[in-house]
Amino acid sequence: MLKDIQRDYVVELNYHKVWKGKELAMHGIHGAEDESYDRLRWPLVFLDGTHIKNKYKGNILVAVSKDANDDLFTLAYSVVDAKNDDNWGWFCFQLKGALLSHHCTIFDQFTFFSDRHTVIIKAVELMFPSSYHAYCLGHLIDNFVNKVMRKYPFHNKKYWSSVFKKAAYAPSRQEFEQHINNIINSMPIARDFIVRSSPESWANAWFPRNRWGVINNNIAECWNNWVKAARFLPIVAMVDQIRIQIMDIMHRRCEASMVMQKRLLGGRDSL
């Protein structure tokens, strides 16, 4: 940094001044280092699995996080032979251990997102019993169309899907009930589906914690698409390719931070 400042701004500084400037810049951009883990105290953790496309198949299980500052990052991923109770239970056990190693212990403030798959629900309940589990609205509407709407072929699927969305986004329980009653009055068999879907896990009016406006599991699905090319590789090459992609993103973020630090240091010295 001494050389960079000398080259870019023709200013000679001593080591301690640059070090202090860097600390101030880091604090201004990222906050205090010893408090950085506070950003993980109320995270949203998105869980999903995707198929491997090579000869021997299998699946990749992933946990992706999005904190209150809207930052996205990979928490954990693993290669398994199938998306079953044992593998998801093991994956969540390892995820919990990783979070504990970073002093994340307040799990009752965690909110997990998933596609409502039974094995994920069981694993989260087992490993994070005090946390909250939100179901992806997109997957829920797909289930609603396939399990309810198909029994009413003359109904407008697009319209009733929008009514279901309105119920999910409704800010009050009264408004939620109005939309749900409209659905049930038109399609009586929808009542059982809605009760079994656990509205407290997908409807804003009933969800017990703040989801910061997030109602879908799209982030995990984006991660799956991001590693799409790697999923066709042999297992060692696949895992290494994913690691390289993650490191590349981290490297580019560090470069962006360094550019900002230089600008802050240069501006401070010029003053």
Backbone bond lengths (Angstrom), bond angles and torsions (degrees), N, CA, C in turn:
res aa  C-N    CA-C-N  psi(-1)  N-CA   C-N-CA  omega(-1)  CA-C   N-CA-C  phi
1 M - - - 1.461 - - 1.524 111.35 -
2 L 1.340 116.60 -34.90 1.467 119.79 175.39 1.527 110.44 -58.02
3 K 1.340 115.92 -46.45 1.457 120.71 -179.20 1.524 111.52 -66.29
4 D 1.334 116.06 -40.06 1.466 119.80 -179.51 1.523 111.44 -63.69
5 I 1.333 115.90 -43.96 1.468 119.64 -180.00 1.524 110.97 -66.19
6 Q 1.345 115.77 -39.81 1.461 120.01 177.41 1.533 110.42 -61.44
7 R 1.335 115.60 -43.61 1.461 119.92 -177.82 1.538 112.22 -71.58
8 D 1.331 116.98 -44.54 1.461 120.35 -173.05 1.523 113.86 -81.99
9 Y 1.350 116.53 -32.84 1.469 119.06 -173.68 1.525 113.75 -120.95
10 V 1.346 116.40 -0.80 1.472 122.13 -179.29 1.532 109.93 51.82
11 V 1.316 115.10 47.65 1.467 121.71 179.04 1.525 107.86 -127.39
12 E 1.327 116.79 128.96 1.467 121.16 177.83 1.525 109.71 -99.04
13 L 1.326 114.94 123.81 1.457 120.94 -179.60 1.523 108.94 -126.88
14 N 1.329 115.64 156.82 1.461 118.01 175.75 1.529 110.31 -87.74
15 Y 1.312 114.53 166.86 1.461 120.33 -173.52 1.523 112.10 -58.03
16 H 1.328 117.88 -46.58 1.467 121.28 -174.29 1.525 111.84 -66.72
17 K 1.311 117.41 -32.71 1.460 119.34 178.66 1.530 110.91 -69.38
18 V 1.337 115.17 -40.73 1.464 118.93 177.93 1.523 110.56 -67.27
19 W 1.337 116.39 -41.32 1.457 119.99 178.38 1.524 111.03 -60.22
20 K 1.334 117.04 -44.87 1.453 120.49 179.25 1.526 110.86 -65.48
21 G 1.334 115.72 -39.48 1.463 119.34 178.25 1.518 111.90 -63.17
22 K 1.340 115.28 -39.64 1.461 119.37 177.68 1.529 111.03 -63.16
23 E 1.332 116.71 -43.38 1.458 120.50 179.16 1.525 110.89 -61.53
24 L 1.332 117.00 -42.33 1.464 120.91 178.13 1.529 110.90 -64.16
25 A 1.341 115.70 -42.07 1.463 119.92 179.61 1.524 110.97 -64.76
26 M 1.338 116.91 -44.52 1.458 121.02 178.94 1.524 110.86 -61.23
27 H 1.333 115.50 -40.05 1.458 119.63 179.15 1.526 110.39 -66.66
28 G 1.332 116.27 -40.30 1.452 119.52 -179.49 1.517 113.18 -67.49
29 I 1.331 116.04 -35.31 1.462 120.02 -178.25 1.519 112.16 -84.36
30 H 1.335 116.37 -46.21 1.465 120.65 -170.78 1.528 114.72 -112.35
31 G 1.322 117.65 -8.19 1.452 119.49 -175.02 1.517 111.03 87.47
32 A 1.316 116.35 177.66 1.461 120.79 -178.31 1.526 110.63 -65.61
33 E 1.349 115.91 136.37 1.461 120.26 -176.68 1.523 111.97 -62.08
34 D 1.340 116.53 -41.08 1.461 118.88 -177.28 1.520 112.60 -73.13
35 E 1.347 117.19 -8.71 1.452 120.31 177.96 1.528 112.10 -108.66
36 S 1.341 116.51 4.51 1.460 119.98 -173.78 1.518 113.19 -62.93
37 Y 1.341 116.95 -29.73 1.457 118.95 -179.69 1.526 112.41 -72.97
38 D 1.344 117.14 -11.12 1.451 119.26 176.74 1.518 111.35 -62.27
39 R 1.357 116.09 -25.76 1.458 119.23 -179.52 1.520 111.01 -67.04
40 L 1.326 118.19 -16.31 1.455 121.56 179.69 1.516 113.06 -97.67
41 R 1.328 116.95 9.07 1.462 118.27 -177.33 1.527 112.66 -76.69
42 W 1.315 116.52 -26.87 1.456 119.43 179.08 1.520 109.80 -126.51
43 P 1.313 117.89 55.22 1.464 117.54 -173.88 1.518 113.03 -83.32
44 L 1.305 114.47 160.72 1.449 122.19 166.39 1.522 105.34 -102.22
45 V 1.313 116.81 125.60 1.460 121.34 -179.04 1.530 108.05 -115.54
46 F 1.334 115.28 120.31 1.455 121.27 -176.19 1.525 109.32 -102.42
47 L 1.325 116.23 123.73 1.464 122.18 -177.64 1.528 110.14 -110.71
48 D 1.318 115.44 138.31 1.465 118.87 178.02 1.520 109.20 -163.19
49 G 1.303 115.87 166.85 1.453 122.22 176.16 1.516 109.72 -134.35
50 T 1.313 117.23 148.34 1.458 121.23 179.97 1.518 109.54 -138.09
51 H 1.326 116.48 151.07 1.457 121.61 -175.95 1.522 111.95 -77.70
52 I 1.333 115.25 142.20 1.459 122.02 172.33 1.531 107.65 -87.05
53 K 1.326 116.23 139.24 1.463 120.51 -172.18 1.530 114.16 -103.20
54 N 1.328 118.29 6.98 1.464 118.31 -179.34 1.536 110.72 -82.38
55 K 1.306 116.79 -173.31 1.468 122.67 -173.31 1.517 113.28 -58.57
56 Y 1.335 116.89 -38.04 1.463 120.55 -172.87 1.526 113.94 -96.46
57 K 1.323 116.78 1.64 1.467 123.19 174.28 1.534 111.32 59.97
58 G 1.335 116.23 -143.03 1.458 120.88 -174.53 1.516 111.24 99.92
59 N 1.324 116.64 -169.10 1.458 121.78 -176.78 1.520 111.15 -143.13
60 I 1.326 114.91 155.99 1.462 121.32 171.05 1.527 107.19 -110.43
61 L 1.320 116.88 123.95 1.461 121.67 173.94 1.520 107.85 -98.32
62 V 1.326 117.21 139.63 1.458 119.50 -174.51 1.529 110.51 -141.00
63 A 1.323 114.28 148.31 1.464 122.61 171.78 1.525 106.71 -125.15
64 V 1.311 116.91 117.94 1.454 122.76 -179.92 1.517 107.92 -117.84
65 S 1.320 116.80 139.24 1.458 120.38 -176.42 1.525 111.85 -113.97
66 K 1.297 114.41 151.10 1.454 122.32 174.07 1.518 106.57 -139.28
67 D 1.346 116.15 114.24 1.456 118.26 -175.73 1.523 111.22 -91.42
68 A 1.325 115.85 -176.72 1.456 120.91 -176.72 1.521 112.84 -67.09
69 N 1.344 116.54 -13.95 1.463 120.73 177.81 1.530 111.37 -92.12
70 D 1.347 116.07 7.56 1.463 123.21 176.29 1.525 112.98 70.68
71 D 1.322 118.61 19.83 1.458 122.46 176.40 1.539 109.94 -85.60
72 L 1.309 116.90 139.51 1.454 122.03 178.17 1.526 109.53 -112.86
73 F 1.315 116.87 138.08 1.451 119.29 177.52 1.522 110.05 -158.92
74 T 1.320 115.50 152.82 1.460 121.89 -179.95 1.521 109.50 -78.46
75 L 1.317 116.78 122.95 1.467 120.92 176.20 1.525 110.82 -86.56
76 A 1.327 116.19 -47.07 1.468 119.89 -177.01 1.519 109.43 -162.71
77 Y 1.333 115.40 151.13 1.468 120.63 171.47 1.518 108.04 -149.09
78 S 1.318 116.02 154.47 1.464 120.03 -177.40 1.525 109.75 -153.23
79 V 1.318 115.34 151.04 1.460 122.13 176.31 1.525 108.60 -98.71
80 V 1.330 116.46 127.89 1.467 121.57 179.56 1.526 108.94 -134.47
81 D 1.328 115.39 168.02 1.461 118.86 -177.92 1.522 112.63 -82.80
82 A 1.349 117.16 -24.09 1.466 120.04 -178.61 1.525 109.68 -160.98
83 K 1.324 115.54 159.38 1.466 121.25 176.53 1.527 108.42 -92.33
84 N 1.344 115.87 81.66 1.456 121.02 -178.02 1.529 110.90 -125.07
85 D 1.334 116.19 -179.76 1.468 121.26 -176.84 1.527 111.85 -58.55
86 D 1.332 116.90 -46.41 1.460 120.48 -176.58 1.528 111.80 -62.53
87 N 1.320 116.55 -46.02 1.465 119.76 -176.49 1.529 112.55 -70.23
88 W 1.321 116.91 -41.48 1.466 118.33 178.23 1.529 110.93 -69.66
89 G 1.343 116.44 -35.50 1.458 119.09 176.13 1.516 111.29 -63.70
90 W 1.340 117.08 -44.11 1.468 121.87 177.54 1.525 110.86 -62.97
91 F 1.333 117.33 -43.18 1.459 121.20 -178.33 1.536 110.62 -62.54
92 C 1.323 116.90 -45.73 1.466 119.85 179.87 1.529 111.65 -67.78
93 F 1.331 116.12 -31.19 1.474 119.93 175.16 1.531 109.90 -63.73
94 Q 1.331 117.01 -45.02 1.464 120.97 178.46 1.531 111.04 -66.54
95 L 1.316 116.71 -38.75 1.466 120.69 178.31 1.528 110.47 -62.55
96 K 1.321 116.12 -43.16 1.462 120.09 178.69 1.527 110.70 -62.24
97 G 1.317 117.09 -41.62 1.462 120.66 178.22 1.519 111.85 -62.03
98 A 1.343 116.32 -40.20 1.465 120.02 178.86 1.522 110.97 -65.41
99 L 1.322 116.92 -41.20 1.459 120.43 179.42 1.531 111.03 -66.81
100 L 1.320 116.01 -39.55 1.468 119.69 178.07 1.520 111.27 -64.23
101 S 1.320 117.16 -34.91 1.464 120.35 179.83 1.527 111.69 -66.74
102 H 1.321 116.57 -19.44 1.463 121.43 176.95 1.529 111.12 -104.32
103 H 1.332 115.54 21.33 1.466 122.30 173.82 1.526 112.66 66.16
104 C 1.338 116.88 25.60 1.465 120.69 174.16 1.519 107.81 -92.61
105 T 1.309 117.07 101.08 1.458 120.96 -174.43 1.522 113.41 -121.41
106 I 1.327 116.84 -9.08 1.470 119.62 -176.37 1.522 108.42 -90.35
107 F 1.322 117.01 71.36 1.455 121.11 -172.99 1.527 113.08 -72.79
108 D 1.335 117.81 -15.22 1.461 118.48 177.85 1.523 111.87 -72.33
109 Q 1.336 117.13 -4.96 1.452 120.75 176.00 1.534 111.53 -107.62
110 F 1.336 116.14 8.78 1.456 120.98 176.12 1.531 109.21 -88.55
111 T 1.316 116.24 143.86 1.456 121.60 172.46 1.523 108.53 -124.46
112 F 1.321 115.97 118.30 1.457 121.50 178.19 1.524 109.86 -95.70
113 F 1.329 114.94 142.23 1.459 121.74 175.26 1.526 108.52 -115.86
114 S 1.339 115.83 140.19 1.458 119.42 175.24 1.522 109.30 -154.78
115 D 1.341 115.56 177.21 1.461 120.85 179.85 1.528 112.19 -88.01
116 R 1.319 117.59 15.50 1.477 123.50 177.16 1.528 112.07 73.41
117 H 1.331 116.34 21.99 1.459 119.44 177.38 1.525 108.84 -71.14
118 T 1.319 116.16 136.21 1.472 121.90 -174.28 1.521 112.65 -55.88
119 V 1.338 118.07 -41.97 1.466 120.16 -176.09 1.529 111.36 -67.48
120 I 1.335 117.25 -32.89 1.470 119.96 177.71 1.521 109.80 -71.89
121 I 1.313 116.77 -40.97 1.468 120.58 178.43 1.526 110.22 -58.19
122 K 1.325 116.71 -45.46 1.465 121.16 179.89 1.524 111.39 -62.74
123 A 1.331 116.53 -42.98 1.468 120.43 -177.30 1.517 111.48 -66.16
124 V 1.324 117.41 -41.97 1.466 120.93 179.52 1.523 110.52 -66.21
125 E 1.324 116.59 -42.64 1.469 120.36 178.79 1.525 111.11 -62.65
126 L 1.330 116.68 -35.68 1.465 121.10 -177.84 1.525 111.80 -74.46
127 M 1.335 117.50 -46.19 1.457 121.57 -173.38 1.529 114.09 -92.23
128 F 1.320 116.89 -26.22 1.467 120.85 -179.22 1.531 109.53 -130.43
129 P 1.318 117.43 61.21 1.471 120.45 -173.11 1.527 114.18 -62.86
130 S 1.319 118.06 -22.88 1.468 119.73 -178.40 1.527 112.97 -95.40
131 S 1.326 116.46 -1.05 1.468 119.97 -178.45 1.533 110.29 -87.62
132 Y 1.329 115.61 -179.83 1.457 121.73 -179.77 1.517 109.24 -115.04
133 H 1.331 115.11 146.67 1.456 120.47 -175.71 1.523 108.86 -124.67
134 A 1.326 116.25 117.10 1.461 121.95 179.14 1.518 109.67 -104.25
135 Y 1.328 115.77 140.87 1.459 120.57 -179.87 1.523 110.24 -99.49
136 C 1.316 115.57 140.50 1.463 122.33 -179.52 1.533 110.21 -65.27
137 L 1.317 116.90 124.45 1.461 121.41 -178.17 1.531 111.42 -65.50
138 G 1.329 117.23 -37.60 1.459 120.19 179.96 1.526 112.29 -59.05
139 H 1.338 116.41 -46.15 1.461 119.97 178.41 1.528 110.96 -66.53
140 L 1.321 116.44 -37.21 1.461 120.25 -179.10 1.528 110.87 -64.46
141 I 1.324 117.03 -41.43 1.464 120.42 178.88 1.525 110.37 -66.37
142 D 1.327 117.59 -37.92 1.469 120.30 175.60 1.529 110.40 -59.86
143 N 1.339 116.61 -42.43 1.463 120.61 176.92 1.528 111.51 -64.08
144 F 1.322 115.75 -39.81 1.471 121.65 179.01 1.536 110.09 -61.51
145 V 1.305 116.58 -43.82 1.475 120.86 179.33 1.520 110.80 -65.22
146 N 1.329 117.00 -43.99 1.467 120.88 -175.63 1.522 113.62 -75.09
147 K 1.339 116.88 -34.38 1.458 119.80 -174.36 1.527 114.23 -98.97
148 V 1.322 116.80 -20.85 1.459 120.03 -178.42 1.525 111.52 -116.66
149 M 1.330 115.73 -55.66 1.457 119.36 -174.31 1.526 113.12 -62.42
150 R 1.308 118.22 -30.62 1.462 120.67 -179.27 1.528 111.45 -65.46
151 K 1.341 116.73 -19.83 1.469 120.52 176.74 1.533 111.40 -80.41
152 Y 1.317 115.79 -10.09 1.467 121.34 179.91 1.531 108.18 -127.41
153 P 1.327 117.43 73.60 1.469 121.69 -172.80 1.526 114.92 -61.93
154 F 1.337 117.25 -20.17 1.460 118.74 -177.35 1.526 112.54 -94.15
155 H 1.317 116.73 1.17 1.459 119.97 177.85 1.534 110.05 -83.90
156 N 1.315 114.85 153.02 1.468 121.58 179.74 1.536 109.20 -80.31
157 K 1.338 117.18 105.53 1.466 121.00 -176.08 1.524 111.74 -62.52
158 K 1.323 116.31 -41.78 1.459 120.14 -177.86 1.529 110.78 -63.70
159 Y 1.324 116.28 -41.90 1.462 119.81 -179.04 1.525 111.24 -65.76
160 W 1.333 116.55 -48.55 1.460 118.97 -176.00 1.528 112.38 -71.54
161 S 1.316 116.45 -26.75 1.467 118.98 172.80 1.518 110.35 -66.15
162 S 1.340 116.69 -37.71 1.466 120.39 177.83 1.523 111.02 -67.30
163 V 1.336 117.55 -34.63 1.466 120.62 176.84 1.528 109.73 -66.00
164 F 1.321 115.76 -39.85 1.473 120.40 177.69 1.531 109.79 -62.26
165 K 1.323 116.59 -41.80 1.466 120.61 177.69 1.524 111.16 -62.30
166 K 1.326 116.39 -41.40 1.461 120.01 178.92 1.522 110.92 -61.04
167 A 1.337 116.37 -38.26 1.465 120.02 177.46 1.527 110.09 -64.19
168 A 1.335 117.05 -40.94 1.466 120.82 -179.65 1.521 111.86 -65.56
169 Y 1.323 117.54 -38.73 1.464 121.68 -177.38 1.530 113.01 -86.91
170 A 1.321 118.04 -9.54 1.470 121.29 -176.37 1.521 110.86 -55.35
171 P 1.339 118.17 130.14 1.468 121.14 -177.54 1.526 113.69 -77.37
172 S 1.334 117.58 -19.78 1.463 120.18 -178.20 1.523 110.15 -123.62
173 R 1.320 115.35 156.90 1.456 119.48 -179.75 1.525 111.18 -70.07
174 Q 1.316 116.63 -31.00 1.459 120.32 177.82 1.529 110.75 -62.95
175 E 1.334 116.18 -45.61 1.464 120.08 178.78 1.524 110.80 -66.91
176 F 1.337 116.27 -37.66 1.461 120.46 176.25 1.528 110.50 -58.13
177 E 1.323 116.44 -48.14 1.462 121.31 -178.87 1.526 111.66 -62.55
178 Q 1.313 117.87 -35.97 1.462 120.76 179.30 1.532 110.76 -61.31
179 H 1.325 116.44 -47.13 1.465 119.76 -179.55 1.531 111.32 -67.62
180 I 1.330 116.20 -41.53 1.466 119.86 -179.92 1.523 110.92 -64.93
181 N 1.332 117.49 -40.15 1.467 120.76 178.55 1.518 111.47 -64.14
182 N 1.324 116.48 -35.17 1.467 119.67 176.63 1.529 110.61 -62.18
183 I 1.329 115.12 -40.86 1.465 119.35 178.99 1.521 110.71 -66.67
184 I 1.334 117.10 -47.46 1.463 121.33 -176.61 1.529 111.29 -65.86
185 N 1.333 117.21 -38.08 1.465 119.82 178.88 1.519 111.45 -63.32
186 S 1.326 116.26 -32.29 1.464 120.07 179.44 1.518 112.28 -87.19
187 M 1.328 116.22 -30.67 1.468 121.81 -178.29 1.517 109.02 -137.21
188 P 1.324 117.99 86.56 1.479 121.61 -174.88 1.529 114.76 -54.95
189 I 1.332 118.14 -32.90 1.471 118.26 -177.93 1.530 111.72 -71.09
190 A 1.322 117.01 -7.96 1.466 120.18 178.64 1.525 111.17 -70.07
191 R 1.319 117.30 -22.24 1.465 120.65 -177.86 1.530 111.41 -57.57
192 D 1.319 116.09 -49.91 1.462 119.90 -178.52 1.522 111.15 -63.63
193 F 1.340 117.12 -40.48 1.463 120.86 178.96 1.525 110.87 -60.73
194 I 1.335 116.76 -44.75 1.467 120.82 -177.06 1.524 111.05 -67.31
195 V 1.317 117.20 -41.05 1.464 120.61 179.08 1.530 110.33 -63.09
196 R 1.321 116.58 -43.95 1.457 121.33 -178.72 1.530 112.70 -71.59
197 S 1.325 117.26 -20.06 1.467 120.76 -177.63 1.525 113.23 -77.91
198 S 1.323 118.10 -6.80 1.473 123.10 179.90 1.537 111.75 59.16
199 P 1.346 117.25 74.56 1.476 120.88 -178.75 1.521 113.85 -53.50
200 E 1.325 117.98 -26.20 1.467 120.30 179.29 1.526 112.00 -66.16
201 S 1.331 116.82 -9.77 1.460 120.64 179.15 1.528 113.24 -105.03
202 W 1.343 117.71 -1.45 1.466 117.97 179.06 1.536 114.51 -141.79
203 A 1.315 118.16 -18.29 1.465 120.47 -178.44 1.526 110.52 -93.25
204 N 1.323 117.27 131.15 1.466 120.93 -179.87 1.525 112.10 -56.99
205 A 1.314 116.68 -37.85 1.463 120.78 -176.02 1.524 112.76 -67.85
206 W 1.330 117.53 -21.00 1.454 121.21 -176.42 1.519 114.24 -114.19
207 F 1.329 117.08 -14.76 1.461 118.97 -177.65 1.527 109.89 -67.25
208 P 1.352 118.23 129.57 1.466 120.85 -171.68 1.525 116.01 -76.69
209 R 1.350 117.92 -12.19 1.461 120.44 -178.58 1.520 110.00 -127.86
210 N 1.336 115.31 173.59 1.459 121.15 178.21 1.527 110.01 -83.63
211 R 1.335 116.48 130.78 1.466 121.14 177.15 1.524 110.89 -106.70
212 W 1.314 117.49 7.77 1.463 122.70 177.65 1.532 112.22 52.71
213 G 1.338 115.85 39.03 1.458 120.40 175.72 1.518 115.01 80.28
214 V 1.320 117.84 -1.29 1.469 120.66 -179.01 1.524 109.16 -88.81
215 I 1.328 116.04 130.16 1.460 119.09 -176.25 1.525 112.50 -133.88
216 N 1.345 116.75 -1.09 1.460 121.34 179.49 1.528 111.05 -128.11
217 N 1.323 115.12 165.15 1.466 121.67 179.70 1.532 110.99 -99.71
218 N 1.331 115.86 28.87 1.467 120.55 -174.26 1.525 113.14 -60.99
219 I 1.325 117.16 -29.34 1.464 120.54 -176.06 1.523 110.75 -63.85
220 A 1.327 116.80 -44.80 1.470 119.90 177.74 1.519 110.69 -65.30
221 E 1.334 117.05 -37.20 1.454 120.22 178.81 1.527 111.02 -67.65
222 C 1.332 116.60 -34.54 1.466 120.18 175.13 1.522 110.12 -63.98
223 W 1.334 116.56 -39.18 1.467 120.47 177.58 1.527 109.93 -62.20
224 N 1.330 116.37 -42.79 1.465 120.29 178.42 1.529 111.15 -59.16
225 N 1.314 116.02 -41.59 1.462 120.17 179.08 1.529 111.13 -69.69
226 W 1.332 115.86 -33.57 1.467 121.84 -179.52 1.527 111.65 -63.50
227 V 1.331 117.36 -31.97 1.466 121.22 -179.91 1.529 111.17 -101.30
228 K 1.301 117.37 17.34 1.466 121.84 -175.18 1.520 111.98 -55.72
229 A 1.334 117.36 -47.10 1.471 120.21 -178.21 1.523 111.42 -63.42
230 A 1.329 116.98 -38.19 1.464 120.97 -178.29 1.523 111.72 -67.06
231 R 1.316 117.71 -25.38 1.465 121.62 -176.60 1.521 113.39 -67.78
232 F 1.344 117.81 -12.44 1.457 121.72 178.45 1.532 112.27 -92.77
233 L 1.332 116.93 -5.69 1.466 120.96 -175.46 1.530 111.42 -87.13
234 P 1.342 117.47 162.10 1.469 120.77 170.78 1.525 109.43 -59.37
235 I 1.303 117.64 155.92 1.459 122.03 -166.96 1.530 113.77 -56.70
236 V 1.340 118.44 -45.33 1.471 120.09 -178.62 1.525 110.43 -65.17
237 A 1.323 115.95 -46.38 1.463 120.13 179.19 1.532 110.68 -63.95
238 M 1.328 116.90 -36.18 1.462 121.45 -179.67 1.531 111.13 -64.01
239 V 1.320 115.85 -50.04 1.466 120.14 -179.74 1.523 110.54 -62.42
240 D 1.321 116.67 -40.12 1.458 120.65 -179.92 1.524 111.16 -67.54
241 Q 1.338 116.77 -38.80 1.458 120.42 179.21 1.529 111.14 -64.17
242 I 1.327 116.55 -41.91 1.463 120.15 177.95 1.524 110.19 -63.43
243 R 1.338 115.90 -42.01 1.471 120.23 178.07 1.522 110.78 -60.41
244 I 1.325 116.81 -42.88 1.463 121.00 -179.65 1.526 110.63 -64.15
245 Q 1.331 116.68 -40.88 1.464 120.37 179.20 1.529 110.84 -62.64
246 I 1.328 116.32 -41.86 1.465 120.43 178.91 1.524 110.54 -65.43
247 M 1.341 116.49 -44.97 1.461 120.30 179.49 1.526 111.55 -63.79
248 D 1.334 116.58 -34.96 1.462 120.26 179.40 1.523 110.96 -63.98
249 I 1.321 115.82 -41.67 1.464 119.53 177.80 1.523 110.47 -64.09
250 M 1.335 116.34 -44.85 1.462 120.08 178.96 1.522 111.07 -60.71
251 H 1.352 116.54 -40.23 1.462 120.98 -179.79 1.528 110.28 -63.82
252 R 1.341 116.80 -43.55 1.466 119.87 -179.31 1.523 111.42 -66.24
253 R 1.344 116.37 -35.31 1.463 119.17 176.71 1.525 110.93 -66.68
254 C 1.346 116.50 -39.46 1.468 120.06 177.61 1.520 111.04 -63.95
255 E 1.334 116.69 -40.80 1.462 120.27 178.73 1.526 110.50 -62.00
256 A 1.324 115.93 -42.16 1.467 119.56 178.93 1.518 110.81 -63.17
257 S 1.348 116.52 -38.85 1.462 120.24 178.48 1.526 111.21 -65.92
258 M 1.342 116.86 -39.70 1.458 120.68 179.50 1.522 111.40 -64.50
259 V 1.332 116.67 -38.54 1.465 120.28 177.00 1.518 110.15 -61.56
260 M 1.329 116.00 -43.42 1.460 119.86 179.52 1.529 110.98 -65.59
261 Q 1.335 116.81 -38.74 1.462 119.98 178.32 1.525 111.45 -61.98
262 K 1.333 116.11 -43.18 1.461 120.03 179.37 1.521 111.17 -61.59
263 R 1.328 114.96 -40.81 1.464 118.82 179.99 1.523 111.22 -64.42
264 L 1.347 115.33 -42.41 1.455 119.12 179.20 1.532 111.25 -65.44
265 L 1.333 116.41 -43.18 1.447 120.54 178.81 1.520 111.40 -64.14
266 G 1.323 116.20 -43.04 1.456 119.70 179.09 1.502 112.58 -64.25
267 G 1.336 115.62 -41.21 1.473 119.44 178.27 1.495 112.20 -64.82
268 R 1.360 117.06 -39.04 1.453 120.85 -178.57 1.543 110.36 -67.76
269 D 1.355 116.77 -41.54 1.456 120.11 -179.37 1.529 111.67 -68.50
270 S 1.340 115.12 -36.76 1.468 117.53 -178.58 1.515 111.39 -67.44
271 L 1.370 116.07 -27.43 1.459 118.74 176.77 1.516 111.39 -72.37
